[in-house]
Amino acid sequence: MIQNLLDEIPCRYINDTDKYQIVRISNIPCWFFERAVFPRTTITFKAFSDSLLEVHTGIFSSAILSDIIPCDRLRQ
């Protein structure tokens, strides 16, 4: 299923840890989103309401999947 870009919602994620994080959305076919989020910083982005934001926490060489957040919960 191809998503309509008009269906995107504004989202905000806050890394409130003291660790570096990689966030990515991987459950939407033909669409890519991945960002580095530094400790105690906020990112804003647009995503589809059925997107799932994966949060990988750790150091540069190894990170573990620490959370999966539905993007509709991150709506601004």
Summary of the structure (lengths in Angstrom):
residues: 76
radius of gyration: 12.3
end to end distance: 25.3
largest distance: 37.5
contacts: 190
relative contact order: 0.32
helix: 8%
strand: 59%
